[in-house]
Amino acid sequence: MAGPLDPRLVRRAAGMRRLLVLAVVLGVATAAAVVVQAVLLARILAAVVVSGAVLADVTASVVVLGLVIVLRAGLAWAEEELARRSALAVTTSLRGEVLVHAGRLGPRWRSGRHGGSLATLVTTGIDALHDYFARYVPQLVLAAMVPVGTVVVLFVADPISGLIAALTVPLVPVFMAMVGWYTDRATRRKWRTLARLGGHFTDVLAGLPTLKVFGRARAQADAVRAVTERHRRSTMGTLRIAFLSSLVLELLSTLSVALIAVTVGLRMVSGGIDLATGLVVLILAPEVYLPLRRLGTQFHAAADGAAAVGEVLAVLDTPVPRTGTRTDIGEGAPGFRLRGVTVGTGRGRVGPWDLDLPAGRLTVVTGDSGVGKTTLLQVLSGVLPADGGTVLVTGGRADVPVADLAPELRRTRFSFCGQRPVLSAGSISDNLGGVGIPVSEVRRALVAVRATGFVDDLPDGVDTVLGDGGAGLSQGQRQRLCLARTLLHAPAGGVVLLDEPTAALDPGTEDAVLDGLLDALASRTVVLVSHRSAPVRRADHLVHLTAPDPGGPTARREALAVTPW
């Protein structure tokens, strides 16, 4: 992070400027209240001790002092409450911005950055920013304003004490910086360990069924336990540094206050300074160092958030790929033409592809695992740009590059159902249609994918509430619900991309689902990826992808003489 407060954060985070303005206003008011309280208290004590004043003589000053104390307490409460609310608004806004920006960056960027690391950032990382905004940032403003104001007052009251404070106050930030650099390194090590732990844990959860099949679940549990132990040690090391550094700051502040107190006491004994002035100095001296000591404490409390700031800004500053604006692809179902298309993936490069995918027909893509079948669907949908070659949408007045299509058009004309259906916590009806889709349409889609049997057997039918990720349903049932949702949102003349849509179904159910699905998708361009024979038998066009061959193309096309829908 660039300095105590990164200026990019002020520009990026909505509400950050308001938080800083409130902190400045409250900081000025707090500094004034501190000075007035010290002066009033010194005058009251001096009047009682030196002049023998009784309560009646200082009643007005005591009342004003009480009001100032109440005002200072109110300012402290207002600072805490406003900072908490502002911090909540800023962190909520940042989380939304990071999620939206990560979505715009596309699957290639997300695959390059570990998914678990991104998940850790938008959850634990941004949660840690709450203390950073609510406590550290306001205290940073107070530490910059209150000591300056109190040192000025000390100079006016007693130049010698003001000079001592002016010389010793800068030592506190110097030691804070030295300790902070070391703490920052330790916190970043802990953050990297936490990111690895989050990524590893997310991957293990995603692949747990496969790990159990091959008997590797226990080994992964041991690996998670080892990473967790490293995270624990790193966290305890950071806490140890925080406690030791707090001791250093407290010791330095105590010695500085003691130096002022000793000089004031000696001069009061010798008559070089009167009691009222000495009391003002003695009361104000701890207040000079208090905001800096609190800043050191809050820095350690918000160290995780400070480390997460750089991660958040790194995501937000990543440039978004260019988006297209064209919508002129015609009303009918389009086709695709790929020439010399190559794509870099996390496991290497696939392509070049030279393909023609006919409009309004079922194209089935087959091939061994890892040859780029899912990557091909991502390229056709436009979410993954090709590294080389051209991908054209055909069938309109002119061929249009997929990269030039407007995102709104892709969302309305392209539908997708992947290998791992995404279902959120909520009713089946909400997951399928959302708001505005008639129940009759939902029912028709369920009939088409042969899902009415198990849906009607559920306690509340389509109103049955599912757990997160479709918990409570089998993989095959979740796939059929995903297909039903695809039917509901696939417009006539659109493109439907299906990635292993029947992989979890038995052969009899698969045949029935494919018959109903393809009947309902007539007039659409359908590209279906599969390893199974049932989709191949129904294909209008077959594309078989092979492993990369340095001597030639990696796609072999075979048109099948089948009856159109």
Disulfide bonds with the S-S distance in Angstrom:
Cys417-Cys482 2.40
